[in-house]
């Protein structure tokens, strides 16, 4: 059974930092693309940061580039999202997603990082106060 379990969300003041974690099980982690998406109330879900675990290539939403970093630990089957210099507009539920190879859908579409989300976590809330 495939599982993606997120953790690390919470309440932080603007300018602060959080690190989200997503631990995966049930598939060969090193061959998958992994990603973080977010959805704020009343808004569409958007891709935040993606990583092709097979070659390390990363993709970022323009508004988070330079502030957020996506990394993976293949030994722990975990993908991280380090979020620095947080802003109130980063407030959202953050979801972890995984895409099986081949990664034809991985890249940018209309300026947003995109992937075929074959599996999804349940999400973790991030709230940034001003």
C-alpha positions in Angstrom: 0.0 0.0 0.0 1.3 3.4 -1.0 1.4 6.0 1.7 2.7 9.6 1.9 2.7 11.1 5.3 3.4 14.8 5.7 4.5 16.6 8.9 6.1 19.8 10.0 3.3 22.3 9.4 2.3 24.9 12.0 1.9 28.5 12.8 4.9 30.9 12.3 5.4 34.6 12.1 6.3 36.3 8.8 10.0 36.0 8.2 10.2 32.7 10.0 11.0 29.2 8.8 9.5 25.8 8.7 10.6 22.4 7.3 8.0 20.1 6.0 8.7 16.4 5.7 6.9 13.7 3.7 7.8 10.1 4.3 6.9 7.6 1.6 6.3 3.9 1.6 5.0 1.3 -0.8 7.0 2.2 -3.9 10.6 2.6 -5.1 11.2 6.1 -3.9 14.5 6.7 -5.8 12.7 6.3 -9.2 9.8 8.6 -8.5 9.4 12.4 -8.9 8.3 14.0 -5.7 6.6 17.3 -5.2 5.0 19.8 -2.8 1.7 21.5 -3.7 -0.4 23.9 -1.8 -4.0 25.1 -1.7 -5.1 28.2 0.1 -8.8 28.8 1.0 -10.8 29.8 -2.1 -7.8 29.2 -4.4 -6.8 26.5 -6.9 -4.1 24.1 -5.9 -0.6 25.1 -7.2 2.7 23.4 -7.6 5.3 24.8 -5.2 8.4 22.7 -5.7 9.2 19.4 -7.5 12.2 17.1 -7.7 13.0 14.4 -10.2 14.6 11.9 -7.8 16.2 10.0 -10.7 18.5 13.0 -11.7 18.0 15.6 -9.0 16.4 18.2 -11.3 14.2 20.7 -9.4 11.4 23.0 -10.4 10.1 25.9 -8.3 7.1 28.3 -8.3 8.5 31.8 -9.1 7.2 33.3 -5.8 9.1 30.8 -3.7 12.4 30.5 -5.6 15.3 31.5 -3.4 13.2 31.0 -0.2 12.1 27.4 -0.4 14.3 24.3 -1.1 13.2 20.8 -1.9 15.5 17.9 -1.1 15.2 14.2 -0.7 16.8 11.6 1.5 16.6 8.3 -0.4 17.8 6.3 2.6 14.8 7.6 4.6 12.3 7.7 1.7 11.6 11.3 2.7 11.2 14.5 0.8 11.7 17.8 2.6 10.6 21.4 1.9 12.7 23.9 3.7 10.7 27.2 3.8 12.5 30.4 4.8 11.4 34.0 4.8 7.8 32.9 5.0 5.1 35.4 4.0 1.4 35.5 4.9 0.6 34.6 1.3 2.4 31.3 1.9 -0.5 30.3 4.2 -2.1 27.1 2.8 -2.5 23.4 3.2 0.7 21.8 1.8 0.4 18.4 0.1 3.1 15.9 -0.9 2.8 14.1 -4.2 4.6 11.3 -6.1 4.8 10.6 -9.8 5.9 7.2 -11.2 8.3 7.0 -14.1 8.3 7.9 -17.0 8.2 11.6 -16.0 6.7 13.0 -19.1 4.4 15.3 -17.1 7.2 16.8 -15.0 8.1 20.4 -15.7 6.4 23.8 -16.0 2.9 24.7 -17.3 1.7 28.2 -17.4 4.6 29.2 -15.2 3.8 26.7 -12.5 5.7 23.5 -11.7 3.6 20.5 -12.6 3.6 16.8 -12.4 1.2 13.9 -12.7 0.2 13.2 -9.1 -0.1 9.5 -8.9 -0.2 9.5 -5.1 -1.0 12.2 -2.6 -0.7 12.8 1.1 -3.4 14.2 3.3 -1.7 17.6 3.7 -0.3 19.7 6.5 -1.4 23.2 7.4 1.0 26.1 7.2 -0.1 29.4 8.7 2.0 32.5 8.5 0.9 35.4 10.6 1.8 39.0 9.8 
